[in-house]
Amino acid sequence: METQDKNGLTKASRTLLLVGLLFVAVNLRPALSSIGPLIDMIRADIGLSEALLGLLTTLPLIAFGVVSTMTPLFTKRFGIGNTLLGAMVLLTVGIIIRSLGSIFELYLGTILLGIAIAFGNVLIPALIKRNFPHKAGFVTSLYSGIMSLGAAVAAGLSVPLAVELNLGWRGSLAVWAALAVLALIIWIPNIKRLTRTTPSRGFKEAMKKLSGSLLVWKLAFYMGLQSFAFYVILAWLPALLIDRGFDASYAGWMLSLSQATGIIGAIVIPIWAGSRKDQRLVIVSLIIVEVIALIGLMLPGIGMVELWVGLIGMVLGGTFGLALLLIVLRSKDAETAAELSGIVQSIGYFIAATGPFVVGVIYDLTEVWNYALVLLVVIAIIKLVLGIDVGKDKKV
């Protein structure tokens, strides 16, 4: 007879749960990363302004900010398994509605899939805390790595699906509904594996307690500033390189490179950080590499663009995985992990949503990209100051 863990799961059940969790995780970025490469086609087809096109990227981040804090309300009522199931259904519906075509459906679908992804973002760290506490670093590396892989693959396939397979931008966006349906089917058997626990406190009490903790705020700002830098690079790196005289194709490949090295960072860094009781050395190392790479990008005379872009991608992918791991490590149990994940990601994504806009304004006013890079260096230094505290071995 197979031995069971404290949650009543055998090794085989835990493996199947991990597979289900990873299938959910791979769906948390394609719906977002597939839209950027298709922006020109959407503009040509339905004639939206730059500001309205920018909303297609910003709306999901705002949805993350609004919904993340409220996620524990749903888990306390329906349990983590059922809430994730609902999120996958909503994601499928959102992707389909977005690809139907008119302006109204485009934005409604974008909001719905943003809400669905917010649930997934918050709940997977809680599941890791509950079911894989002793392998938190390894499982977080798998989770953040497969998320980054999903983002990179979707970004790379968007235009070929639209052009070479003649699907158009609507068909190219709709394809990702199939991946969401697959995750939905694989997740369903896992719901009965997750035993429902009675919440030990109400939603208001939990939020009041967490929002009164300085460590929670530092963790939230660390997460937010990491995402701020990531979305700035995602939005503006190609424009920066084109401004320096590189062609659009090279600039696109450099964005792909940053996403690819991000996968490496997302896999390697959580394993390294998870093997240590204290994560401060990891945080300091990442910041040093990030600042060197940003300074390298500021000095076009040096060249080596591929090196700087690759390093920035790796650091931002690694910092994202590390921020998720810190939520798991700083929580004392799965219930706290869900609540902490909600509040940290809510504040974090509100901060992140301002990134592309702020940098756009800076460039409009100065027409010099180096001011934006200086801002990212300043943000890296603030992350270092916050990281010195959130990296210590203590619980919220």
C-alpha positions, 0 to 999 in steps of 0.5 A: 500500500502506497504511503500518503502525505499529510494531505492524504495524497499518494506519490502517484496522486501528487505527480498527477496533481503536479501535471495538472498544475503545470498544464494550468500554468502554461495557459497563464501567458499565451493569451497575453503574449500572443497579442503584441506581435498582431497589433499592426494587423489589428490596427489595420483591420479595425482602426484603433488608436495607439492608446486603445491598442495599448489598453489591450496590454494594460487591461489584463494587468489592471484585472490582475490588480483588482482580482488578485486580492479578492481571490481568497474570497472565492477559495474560502467559498469554493476551495482552490480546486473548483476556483481554478476550474472556474478560472480555466472555463473563464479563460476559454470563454475570454479567448473565444470572445476576444477573437470574435472580432468587433471592438466590443468583443475584443475588450470584453474578452481581454477583461475576462481572460485577465480575470481568469489569469489573475486567479491562476497567478494567485492560486498556484503558489498556494497549491505549491505551499500546501502540496509541495512544501519541501520541494517549493524551489523545484516546483516553483522553477517548473511552474515559472519556467513553463509560464515563460515557455508558454509566453515565448512560444505564443509570441513566436507563433502568433504571426506565423499562425495568422499569415502562413496558416491564413488564420488572420489575427482572430484565428491566431488569437483563438488557437490558444482556447484549445490549450485552455480546454486541454488544461481544463480536462486535465485539471478536473480529476485533480479537484477530488484530490484536493481536500477542502479545509475550513478557513481559519479566519474571514477574508476581512480579518486576513486582509487587515492582518496582512496589510498591517505587516511591513514585510508584506508591503516590501514583498508586494513592492519587490514583486511590483517593481520586478514586473514593472521592469519586465513589462517595460522591456516587453513593451519598449525593447524593440522600439529602443533598438530600432531607434539605435538603427537596428532593423525591426526583424533584429529588434523582434529577435532580441525581444525573443532572446530576452524571453528565451533567457527568461525561461532559463532564469525562471527555472534556475533561480528558484531552485538555487533560492529554494536550496537556501534558508536565506535568499539575500545572496540570490537577490543581490547577485541578480541586481548586480547582473541587472545593473551591469546589463542596463548600463551596457545597453545605455552605451551603444559604443560597447556593442554586445547587444545580444549579451546585455539583452540576454542577461536582462531577460535571464535576470527578470525571468529569475526575479519573477520566479524568485518573487513567487517562491518568496510568497511560498517561503514567507507563508506559514500555511496554504491559507496564508499563501493564498491570501499573501499571494493575492495581496502581493500580486494585486499591489504588484500588478497595479505598479507593473501596469504603470511601467509601459505608460511611464516609460512612453511618457518619458520618451515622448518628453525627452526622445532619449531612451537612456532616461528610461534605462536610468529609471530601470537602474533606479528601480533595480537599486530600490529592489535591492533595498527591499530585497535585503529584508524580504530575503531573510528567513522569516514568516509573515 
